[in-house]
Amino acid sequence: MSVLFHTFRAPLPYARTLLLQQQIHQIQLSTRRIDPTAHKDILLLLQHRPVYTAGRRQTEEEVALERARLTNLGADFVSTQRGGQITYHGPGQIVGYPLMDLGRYQPAMGIRDYICKMQKTMSTVLKAEYGIESVPSDNTGVFLNETTKIGSIGVQVRHRLTSHGFAFNVTREPLAWFEQIVACGLADVKAECMETAMGEPITVNEVIPPLVETFGRIYGKEMEEMDPEREGEVGELIRELEEEAIAMGGWNKEPLAGGA
């Protein structure tokens, strides 16, 4: 079965995008209960408006001070149920949210294998398309060396249906925001981007086509661009969020607008 992919045209607010994932998860679950083959696998590709997110292992008490400090810099702050610890998302970074049924694989795909394929997708795109070498790491994500990270992974799986996903830095824009945190709890690791690794400019939109092709090949899926007009309730939810994001206009392109 194919995976429908959709690329959003404007950076999305994180909290609303999280709600969209939850809504699609519920639609997939409800549809599957009626007909186990009727629900669609989906890959959402996007950029976020500047936001710091905390993972489910962090308590509100632990993140309270960080929330106050980081929102003062001009970003949003959202606690989530994904794996991992605090990280940053924003313009200049590709975020991918696969909303897939792991039970469709025979045998059903486990979470470890799912994450390994996600990591391989990112590292393959970087090497095959842009000549950017990554190295093995004991930590989840994609690393250029032991102390330099270019891609992050944080997923959630409920009822064999996936949410959250992966992100990697394309332009230099996210780097100043990453400098304000200990991303993913790795104190000795700094963030890097494709633009710096390549030594030449690149845009997020340039990376989308090879990323989609590689994702499909590694997960063994046909990739089909979504026409939201033909996807019923899911398509309507996607159109609503996209219209909201476009109406919000641009974001403050000066990093750390509140100080630091």
URVEN-V741449 format. One record per backbone hydrogen bond with DSSP energy under -1.0 kcal/mol. CO is the residue of the C=O (numbers start at 0). NH is the residue of the N-H. If there is no record, write none. Layout:
co={CO & CO}
nh={NH & NH}
//
This chain:
co={2 & 3 & 4 & 5 & 11 & 12 & 13 & 14 & 15 & 16 & 17 & 18 & 19 & 20 & 21 & 22 & 23 & 24 & 25 & 26 & 27 & 28 & 30 & 34 & 40 & 41 & 42 & 43 & 44 & 45 & 46 & 49 & 50 & 51 & 52 & 53 & 54 & 58 & 59 & 62 & 63 & 64 & 65 & 66 & 67 & 69 & 70 & 72 & 75 & 77 & 81 & 85 & 86 & 88 & 89 & 91 & 91 & 93 & 94 & 95 & 96 & 98 & 99 & 100 & 101 & 101 & 109 & 110 & 111 & 112 & 113 & 114 & 115 & 116 & 117 & 118 & 119 & 120 & 121 & 122 & 123 & 124 & 125 & 126 & 141 & 141 & 142 & 144 & 146 & 147 & 147 & 148 & 149 & 150 & 151 & 153 & 154 & 155 & 157 & 159 & 160 & 162 & 164 & 165 & 166 & 167 & 168 & 169 & 171 & 173 & 174 & 176 & 177 & 181 & 182 & 185 & 189 & 192 & 193 & 194 & 194 & 203 & 206 & 207 & 208 & 209 & 210 & 211 & 212 & 213 & 214 & 215 & 221 & 223 & 226 & 227 & 230 & 231 & 232 & 233 & 234 & 235 & 236 & 237 & 238 & 239 & 240 & 241 & 242 & 243 & 245 & 255}
nh={223 & 42 & 225 & 44 & 48 & 16 & 17 & 18 & 19 & 20 & 21 & 22 & 23 & 24 & 25 & 26 & 27 & 28 & 29 & 30 & 31 & 32 & 34 & 37 & 3 & 98 & 5 & 96 & 7 & 94 & 11 & 75 & 88 & 77 & 86 & 79 & 57 & 62 & 63 & 66 & 67 & 68 & 69 & 70 & 71 & 74 & 73 & 257 & 51 & 53 & 55 & 183 & 52 & 50 & 92 & 169 & 170 & 167 & 45 & 165 & 43 & 41 & 161 & 103 & 104 & 108 & 113 & 114 & 115 & 116 & 117 & 118 & 119 & 120 & 121 & 122 & 123 & 124 & 125 & 126 & 127 & 128 & 131 & 130 & 149 & 150 & 134 & 147 & 189 & 143 & 144 & 191 & 168 & 141 & 166 & 164 & 82 & 162 & 160 & 101 & 157 & 155 & 153 & 95 & 151 & 93 & 193 & 194 & 174 & 177 & 178 & 179 & 180 & 184 & 185 & 188 & 148 & 196 & 197 & 198 & 199 & 206 & 210 & 211 & 212 & 213 & 214 & 215 & 216 & 217 & 218 & 220 & 2 & 4 & 229 & 230 & 234 & 235 & 236 & 237 & 238 & 239 & 240 & 241 & 242 & 243 & 244 & 245 & 246 & 247 & 248 & 258}
//
